[in-house]
Amino acid sequence: MLELRPTCEHCNKALPPDSLEARICTYECTFCATCVDKVLGNVCPNCGGGFVPRSIRPSKNWKGDNFLGKDPASTRIKHRPVDPAAHTQFAAAIRNIPSEKR
């Protein structure tokens, strides 16, 4: 089940469960759209993958107890600011490879 982490790992911006700004990689590393675009260049600093918008879990129990009230968002913050210079060096070799081919 998707963890729905509460903040951007780089800038620590709040990303509530209904945020349209949250971006995740396949390992659920979570960043805000601004950091993905302006700092990371769509390259995850932890795995090298790309990012997609994070799904929004339904807030109401429409069917089968599959909703935020039963499966709440995580409260565990992972604040791991990225070193821009180190990330630029890391991402240089893979930045131009489409994320689905990395």
C-alpha positions as CSV (number, residue, x, y, z in Angstrom):
1,M,0.0,0.0,0.0
2,L,1.2,3.5,-0.9
3,E,2.8,5.2,2.1
4,L,1.6,8.7,1.3
5,R,4.6,10.4,2.9
6,P,3.8,13.8,4.5
7,T,6.6,16.0,3.1
8,C,9.0,16.6,0.3
9,E,12.3,14.8,1.1
10,H,14.3,17.8,-0.2
11,C,12.6,21.0,0.9
12,N,10.3,19.5,3.6
13,K,7.2,21.2,2.0
14,A,4.0,19.7,3.4
15,L,2.4,17.2,1.0
16,P,-1.0,16.3,2.5
17,P,-2.8,13.2,1.2
18,D,-4.8,15.2,-1.3
19,S,-1.8,17.2,-2.6
20,L,-1.6,17.6,-6.4
21,E,2.1,18.6,-6.0
22,A,3.4,15.3,-4.7
23,R,5.6,13.3,-7.0
24,I,6.9,9.7,-6.3
25,C,9.3,7.3,-7.9
26,T,8.8,3.5,-8.0
27,Y,10.3,3.3,-4.5
28,E,7.9,5.9,-3.2
29,C,10.6,8.5,-2.7
30,T,8.5,11.6,-2.4
31,F,9.2,15.1,-3.6
32,C,7.2,18.2,-4.4
33,A,6.7,19.1,-8.1
34,T,8.9,22.1,-7.8
35,C,11.9,20.1,-6.5
36,V,11.4,17.4,-9.1
37,D,11.4,20.0,-11.9
38,K,13.9,22.6,-10.7
39,V,16.4,20.6,-8.5
40,L,16.2,17.0,-9.6
41,G,15.4,17.2,-13.3
42,N,13.0,14.2,-13.0
43,V,15.9,12.0,-11.8
44,C,15.4,10.4,-8.3
45,P,18.5,11.0,-6.2
46,N,18.0,7.7,-4.5
47,C,17.4,5.3,-7.4
48,G,17.8,7.2,-10.6
49,G,14.2,6.6,-11.7
50,G,11.7,9.1,-12.8
51,F,8.7,10.6,-11.0
52,V,5.0,10.5,-11.5
53,P,2.1,12.3,-9.7
54,R,1.2,10.5,-6.5
55,S,-2.2,9.0,-6.4
56,I,-4.8,10.5,-4.1
57,R,-6.5,8.0,-1.7
58,P,-10.2,8.5,-1.5
59,S,-11.2,10.4,1.7
60,K,-14.7,8.7,1.9
61,N,-15.5,5.1,2.2
62,W,-17.1,4.6,-1.2
63,K,-16.5,0.8,-1.2
64,G,-15.0,-1.9,0.9
65,D,-13.2,0.2,3.5
66,N,-10.6,1.4,0.9
67,F,-10.2,4.9,2.0
68,L,-8.0,7.3,4.0
69,G,-9.9,6.8,7.2
70,K,-9.0,3.1,7.3
71,D,-5.5,3.5,5.7
72,P,-4.2,6.9,6.8
73,A,-1.2,8.7,5.3
74,S,2.1,8.2,7.0
75,T,3.3,10.7,9.5
76,R,6.9,9.7,9.3
77,I,9.0,12.5,7.7
78,K,12.0,11.6,5.5
79,H,13.8,14.9,5.2
80,R,17.0,14.2,3.2
81,P,18.0,17.4,1.4
82,V,19.8,16.7,-1.9
83,D,23.2,18.2,-2.5
84,P,22.6,19.9,-5.9
85,A,26.1,19.6,-7.1
86,A,26.4,15.9,-6.3
87,H,23.0,15.3,-7.8
88,T,23.9,17.1,-11.0
89,Q,27.0,14.9,-11.3
90,F,24.9,11.7,-10.6
91,A,22.1,12.6,-13.0
92,A,24.3,13.7,-15.9
93,A,24.7,10.3,-17.3
94,I,21.1,9.3,-17.2
95,R,19.1,12.6,-17.4
96,N,18.5,12.3,-21.1
97,I,17.4,8.7,-21.0
98,P,13.6,8.5,-20.8
99,S,12.6,7.4,-17.3
100,E,10.8,4.3,-18.6
101,K,14.2,3.1,-20.2
102,R,16.5,3.8,-17.2
